[in-house]
Every structure is written in structure tokens, then in C-alpha cells.
Amino acid sequence: GALVGSRSDDSPAARAGIQPGDVIVSLDGAPIASVARLQRLVYLRRPGQTVQLGLQRFGEARTVTLTLGEAPTERQVAAAPARATTTTPGGRLGIG
């Protein structure tokens, strides 16, 4: 799975109820074995598209619905306070 280390309070992940410490184990039923796999699957979708994420939280399985947002531009990232981030190829989409 892909461990959620942090998320912005105003992000699609926050709106979906994803919390730091959750482990994303599937996206629309496709298994997630790594962050790279999650990024590839997200990249194949468009901003505004709704996906189902399978999560593990403290050993309990959950499913959340998340509407994908646009990843911040390089300028927005540079202007934001420093925090741990990951990016998608091309910077098109974001969930965190």
C-alpha cells in the first residue's frame, strides 16, 4: 500500500476523510502496492473525476470516495510553506 504521511487541510484527501497514517490499498478496485503505482493510476485520470479508495486505518478496512483535484503549479508549490510532498508525472493531478 501507499502510506499517507501528511495531507493539506484543504485537499481532496482531507475532504474525503483520509488521515495521516492511513494506508491506501486500492484505487477503483486496482491493488496499490506502492506510491509509484498509486501515482500512475491517478495520472491516468482527470481532475474532477471521482474514484473509490480502499484504505487501512489501524487494521480496519475502509472505503472512501474522493474527487480528484488539480495538482498545484510549480509556482504555488514554491510559494507554499515547506512540507513533505510527492508529485505526479506532469503535475496534472493531486489528491494530497
C-alpha positions as CSV (number, residue, x, y, z in Angstrom):
1,G,0.0,0.0,0.0
2,A,0.8,3.7,0.0
3,L,1.2,5.3,3.4
4,V,-0.3,8.7,3.8
5,G,2.4,10.7,5.6
6,S,0.7,14.1,5.5
7,R,-2.0,16.0,3.7
8,S,-3.2,19.6,3.4
9,D,-6.3,20.6,5.3
10,D,-8.0,21.9,2.2
11,S,-7.0,19.0,-0.1
12,P,-9.3,16.4,-1.8
13,A,-7.8,13.8,0.6
14,A,-8.9,15.9,3.6
15,R,-12.4,16.3,2.1
16,A,-12.6,12.5,1.6
17,G,-11.7,11.9,5.2
18,I,-8.2,10.5,4.6
19,Q,-5.9,10.9,7.5
20,P,-2.1,10.7,8.0
21,G,-1.3,7.1,8.9
22,D,-3.9,5.6,6.5
23,V,-2.6,3.2,4.0
24,I,-4.2,3.3,0.5
25,V,-4.5,-0.3,-0.7
26,S,-6.7,0.1,-3.8
27,L,-8.0,2.7,-6.3
28,D,-11.2,1.7,-8.1
29,G,-10.5,-1.9,-7.1
30,A,-7.0,-2.0,-8.5
31,P,-4.5,-3.0,-5.9
32,I,-1.9,-0.5,-4.7
33,A,1.5,-2.0,-3.8
34,S,3.5,1.2,-3.8
35,V,3.3,5.0,-4.0
36,A,4.5,4.8,-7.6
37,R,1.6,2.5,-8.6
38,L,-0.9,5.0,-6.9
39,Q,0.7,7.9,-8.8
40,R,0.4,6.0,-12.2
41,L,-3.2,5.2,-11.6
42,V,-4.1,8.7,-10.5
43,Y,-2.2,10.2,-13.5
44,L,-4.5,8.2,-15.9
45,R,-7.5,10.1,-14.6
46,R,-8.7,13.7,-14.9
47,P,-9.3,16.4,-12.4
48,G,-12.9,16.3,-11.2
49,Q,-13.1,12.5,-11.7
50,T,-14.4,10.6,-8.7
51,V,-12.5,7.5,-7.5
52,Q,-13.0,4.9,-4.8
53,L,-10.0,4.4,-2.5
54,G,-9.6,1.3,-0.3
55,L,-7.8,2.2,2.9
56,Q,-6.5,0.5,6.0
57,R,-6.7,2.6,9.2
58,F,-5.4,0.9,12.4
59,G,-6.0,-2.5,10.7
60,E,-9.6,-1.7,9.8
61,A,-10.6,-1.7,6.1
62,R,-12.5,1.4,4.8
63,T,-13.6,2.8,1.5
64,V,-13.8,6.5,0.7
65,T,-14.9,8.4,-2.3
66,L,-12.5,11.1,-3.5
67,T,-12.9,13.7,-6.2
68,L,-9.5,14.3,-7.8
69,G,-8.3,17.9,-7.9
70,E,-5.6,19.6,-9.9
71,A,-2.1,19.4,-8.5
72,P,-0.6,22.8,-7.6
73,T,1.6,24.5,-10.1
74,E,5.3,24.8,-9.5
75,R,4.8,28.5,-8.6
76,Q,2.1,27.5,-6.0
77,V,4.4,24.9,-4.5
78,A,7.3,27.3,-4.3
79,A,5.2,29.9,-2.5
80,A,3.7,27.4,0.0
81,P,5.2,26.7,3.4
82,A,7.7,23.8,3.2
83,R,6.2,20.3,3.8
84,A,6.7,16.8,2.5
85,T,5.2,16.3,-0.9
86,T,5.1,13.9,-3.8
87,T,4.3,14.8,-7.4
88,T,2.7,13.1,-10.3
89,P,4.3,12.9,-13.7
90,G,3.5,16.2,-15.4
91,G,1.9,17.6,-12.3
92,R,-1.6,17.2,-13.6
93,L,-3.5,15.7,-10.7
94,G,-3.4,15.7,-6.9
95,I,-5.1,14.0,-4.0
96,G,-3.0,15.1,-1.0
